Amino acid sequence: MKQEFTLVELVKKYGTKAQKASLKRNKGNLTGKEFSLLIKSVEQEWESYTVEGRGAKRIITCSGKRSKKAERVDKRSKNGQGQLVGEFELNSLVVNYLIQNNNNVRPMSSTKWITELGIIDRRLTGALYGDKGIHLEKLQEQFSEVNKDYNKNDLDIDMLNEFLQIFLKHIKSSLVSVFNKLAKAKVIIHQKEVWGCTTKNRHRNLTRQEIKAIAEIRRILLNAHGIKGRDLFKNNMKEVKAFNKEFGEQLRKQLNLLFYYDAHFCVIQESDLGVLDYLNRLQEKGDLDFTYRLTEESAFIMTQVYKDLQSKHSLELAKGREKNTANKSDSDRIKCIKIMKQYAPMWELLLKYFKCTSCLISKPKVEEAVAPNKIEIDGVEFEISRESKRTNPIAKFQAIRWIAEMNRIK
């Protein structure tokens, strides 16, 4: 689940009396300290958030509604850790990627980051940017095989679009939250820049003037179509479709841009002796909620574990959405799929089709000797499926978490 708030709306819903009074005094704005305190309240009910804009014009997008209100985070060194699904694994993969690339990585979009980390593959990005029809035909065939009550419909494209939008936004939101947490813990330096793709297919950093121009175009068109920024995720609204079409036309006409995006630049902070020495010192202090001594094999296993955790969580959220048949932003086809109780089964199939699930096959623990192509993680036996080219994964992944935990206790 994802919800967008203006600063005023966020204060009205989660703010204290003092914050509401401050908002009124400061003409719809909050100080940095007041906003930080407000976000602590937000984090009690949402897994992650992103902020766009500045001052009173900030738009806060909250992702992953918690089923149970979390305890309020405090100022201790472990502040906020463990709240994201697979946070330990994602932290480790980000830091390991920077190390493997000699701490020299150019700014990338969040989609490019999760592709580089191996969390999504070309099939998913192909469906995102290419012809969805090819994938839809294959998916409809598989839908009919797993559900006898399924009736093929051209509007099944709505389900495919919903999956791509919701799954990717959740993963990317988790990644940005990890960037922010690692930066707050002074493990990495994280900078967010606005980049654009020109009509000549060249990607570059946008100037302040261009960014201001984009914001102005966006403001004018939102008013012209009678919608707000938080409505833009409702892809099935005719007003949103009209806005997106005209917005793209104006970007090309006025700025020679096909699209724009947030690019994330990250480097590991380091001491005079280098990156690894700096991480060693942090580990000695017990400040690390990740591991960075990953071999190629262990990084592969950790990626699969993260995908397993994330896909299970994604399916649970889909089961919750299936029960909400009164969502006004749903298309008629999505509503029908939910009423037929086919939404969650389709979501599970989409996760498997786009290889968002682990390629490790979990089996109950058995007494027999473990075969060379099998490993055991936290008391569960795993084997590599035939789809994977990896035939000799390590059998020590369980120790990774154990060592990291022991270091924190020390």
Disulfide bonds with the S-S distance in Angstrom:
none
